[in-house]
Amino acid sequence: MGLFKGNQTQLGFLYPKTTDFIFAVIGEEMGFLIAGTVIILYVLFITKCLYVAKTAKDEAGSLIASGITGIFVFHMLENIGMVMGLLPITGVPLPFISYGGSSLITNFMCVGLLLNISSKRQKTIFVK
């Protein structure tokens, strides 16, 4: 439909359009290519998270990375499935895109944990 010209979003049919139904807004106003790009970026992000979980130095790091990956997979699938009408409306935000401070802070904390696990996977050269 064009940016800021969507029928569903501008006429008020999607009430929480900045939080729960942000993927519907992206799909309607920006088109199939941008919505597909969002999904592809999530798939790439999740594969990187799984790579961190697979190559973790110890079992605890692997379990933490797997749990964080599960959180991101669940949130992504639940929100996109909810927008498509395949799953019930639950209010789960789309990671890094939905408006909401606590969700964004939690996502950044999870990414920080993943980065820490990823940085510890390299063995140190200078060990006493």
N, C-alpha and C positions, 0 to 999 in steps of 0.2 A: 504493500500500500504506500510505502514511503515513510520517511522519518517524521514522527509526530502527526501522521495521517491515518492511523489504524482505526477502523470502526469499533472494534471491541474495546480498545484501550481508551480512546478519547471520548467515547459516549458513555463510559462508566459501567460497562458490563463486567469488566475485570476489576473488582474493587481493590484488593491489595496488590496492585500491579508492580510495585517496587520491591515487594518481599516474596510472596508465594508464587505469583504468576509472572515472574520476570522473564522466564524462557518463552512464554507465550507472546510477551511484548517484543522480545528479540525476533522471534519467528515472524510475527505479523508485520512489524515495521521495517525490519532490516532484510528479511527474505530468507530463503532456504539456504543460500550459500553461507551466510553468517551463522545461522543456527547450526548448520552442519560443521562449520569451523569450530564452534564452541564445543560440540560433542567430540570432535577429533582432538582438540586440545586437552579435554578431560581424559580421553583414552591415553594420550601420550603421557600426561601427568601420572595417571594410575600405573602405567607400565614402568615409569621411573620409580615410583614408590615401591612396586613389587621387586624391582631390581635391587633397591636398597635393602629390602627385607631379605632377599635371597643371598646377598653378599655381605650380610652383617657379620661382625667379628665374633659375636657370641649369641647364644640362644635367646637371651633376654632382649637384646637389640632386635633380633629377628621377630620376636613375638610383638614387641611394641610397634615396629614398622608395619607388621601385618595388620595389627589392630587399627592403626591410623589409616592404612589403605582401605580397610573395611568400612571405616567411618565415611571416607570420601566416596567410595563406591555406593554405599547405601544412600547417602544424601543426594548424589547425582541421579541415581536410578529412581529414587522415590520422587524427587521434584519433577524430573522430566516425565516420568510415568503419570504423575498427578496432573500435569499440564495437558498431557495427551488424552487423559480420561481413562487410562488403563488401571490406575491405582486410586485409592480413596484420597481425598484432600485431607492432609494431616498438618500442614504448616511447616514442613521441613524446608529450610532455606537451601538455595543452590549455592554451593561453596564459591566464595570470592566474587560472586556476582550479585546476589541478593543484598538488599539494604538491611543493615542490622549490625550494631556495634559488637555485641557479645559473640555473635557467630563469626564475624570477621576476625576478632581477636583470638578466638579458639582455633580457627583455621590456621592463623599465622603461628600460633604456639605449636600446633601439630607439625607444620612445615619446619619449624625450628628444631623440633625433636628429630625429624627425619634427616635434616642437614647435619645434626650432631652425630647421629648414628652413621651417616654416610662418611663423615670425616674421620670417625674412629675406625673405619674399616681398613685403612692403610696402616700397616705395621710400621712402627717407628724404627729409624735406622740406628740412632744413637741411644742404646739402652745400656744402663750400667750393669 
